[in-house]
Amino acid sequence: MPAKAVMAFLLILITGFSPLFASEIEDKQEEGAIFTLWPLVDYRKSPREGYTNLSILGPIFKLQFHDKERDLAVRPLFYNSSNSSEGISKTTYLYPLASSQTSPDAETTQVLKLYQKNVFRKGEEGEQKDGMLFPFYIQGTSQKYGPYLSVFPFYGDLYERFWRDEYHYVLFPLYSRTVKKGTTTRNYLYPVFSTIEGDKESGFQVWPLYGQSAKEGVYRKRFVIWPIFFDEEVDLDTDNPTRKLFILPLYASVESPNLSSRHYLWPFFGHSVNRAKKSEEWDYFWPFFVTVKGENRTLDRYIPFYSADKRKDYTKHWYMWPLYSHEKLETESFGQERSRILYFLYSDNRETWNVDGKSRRKVAFWPLFLYKKDVREVKSFSFPAPVEPIVDGEGIERHWAPLWRIYIQKWTDEGSAASFLWNLYWHEHRKGDLALEFFPVVSYRTEKQVTDFKLFKGLIRFQKRNGEKKLSFFWLPFGLGWGKPVKENIESGQMEPRSKQ
């Protein structure tokens, strides 16, 4: 309701700019309405599609209704989308700085993911709340352990967060304790002193001088003067026990039933045999000169000159890295082919779904243009594109791209729409109907048996409706009329003069 009130107020306000507004809206409201006063106001309404849009100051302000959906934006400050039938509302502020979302059973708010406030199962008996101002304040509830609270660096208890079952600390880094899958690690002056305890498991470290830990039948680890010396035996309880020995940079080895790997003066020389993947790899000053030969993969990499990586369903080639690359993925259900020049300077990405025959494509040339074709066969071209070739998504499209797009066009087999300088010039063409305007010089509209042509927003106006013609001047509601009205014969499909009725 507030949004509708704002829209009604703005419509009343804009009529004060020009007496032409009333003449802009057709008598038959089912045909829709278009009113423009560039760059202040752009209003469009299509009752047949349940669509209304009001734009003020080009892309800055937007209020749009489409069926039960509403979009309200003041770019780039915020963008709100809501659906009255589902009770969902989502608002983003200075994307991607902050956002909030409400639904019948949840509320969420976040700022750069560092501040978060969430309510789940809202209004129900089992309502859950959590919040965070990372890393200083974290609060929530674990279904297994119950409520928890962390006030960093003074005191904290956390459960099922940050890849651990439990976190506990007092005056961090003086003391902290973590638990993961039954293994307890205690830290004193983290990361210098620590101990490890668990079922048949123990260990300690004085980092970076020395550390060791072991779990009977599972692993043994030891380091001396980290990261110089490592000696590890892992996966001892599997059919692929692995021994790792690193004396960097002189020597490094990995030995297991599946893999044998040796590196000397890393990264200058290395040789690996992967028996599980039936492949062999040679490294010379890794990662620049690498070759891999195997049943399912071959790789020849000579960066920056050339690289060819071939796998079962995937191939990738580099030429004069990073000048040009081409990669292709082909499976029974999905295919993708992408070419790039200097990473994001130019890219052409094609995707196909072989099962249903759908495809989409994206071509970008930074910072000049962006071309897209989606799975509905809707094509679009926009200029310029300073961000989309690098970071492209719904957030950029909604909040930022309309601010810098001088020209945009969308089209299908059914018609097209284009806008230049935020509707200084625009046209819409669909199924034989055409509407266009170059403000304020000329505007033209033809729909079914209606034609409307204006110079200087109606200073000179020619109208034709069902054979009747009218010429008017100086925005007057009357003028010179001639011609006979006609009607459409529904049975024969022929046009007949109304005088024959």
Buried (B, 14 or more C-beta within 10 A) or exposed (E): EEBEEBBEEBBEEBBEEBEBBEBBBBEEEEBBBBBBBBBBBBBBBBEEEEBBBBBBEBBBBBBBBEEEBBBBBBBBEBBBBBBEEEEBBBBBBBBBEBBBBBBEEBBBBBBEEEBBBBBBEBEEEEEBBBBBBBEEBBBBBBEEEEEBEBEBBEEBBBBBBEEBBBBBBEEBEEBBBBBEEEBBBBBEEBBEBBBBBBEEBEBBBEBBEBBBBBBEEBBBBBBBEBEEBBBBBBEBEEEEBBBBBBBEBEEBBBBBEBBBBBBEEBBEBBEBBBEEBEBBBBBBBBEBBBBBEBEEBBBBBBBEEEBBBBEEEBBBBBBEBBEBBBBBBBEEEEBBBBBBBEEBBBBBBBBBEEEEEEBBBBBBBBBEBBBBBEEEEEBBBBBBBEBBBBEBEEBBEBBBBBEBBEBBBBBEEEBBBBBBBBBBBBBBBBEEBBBBBBBBEBBBBBBEBBBBBBBBBBEBBBBBBBBBBBEBEEBEEEBEEEEEEBBEEEEEEEEEEEEEE
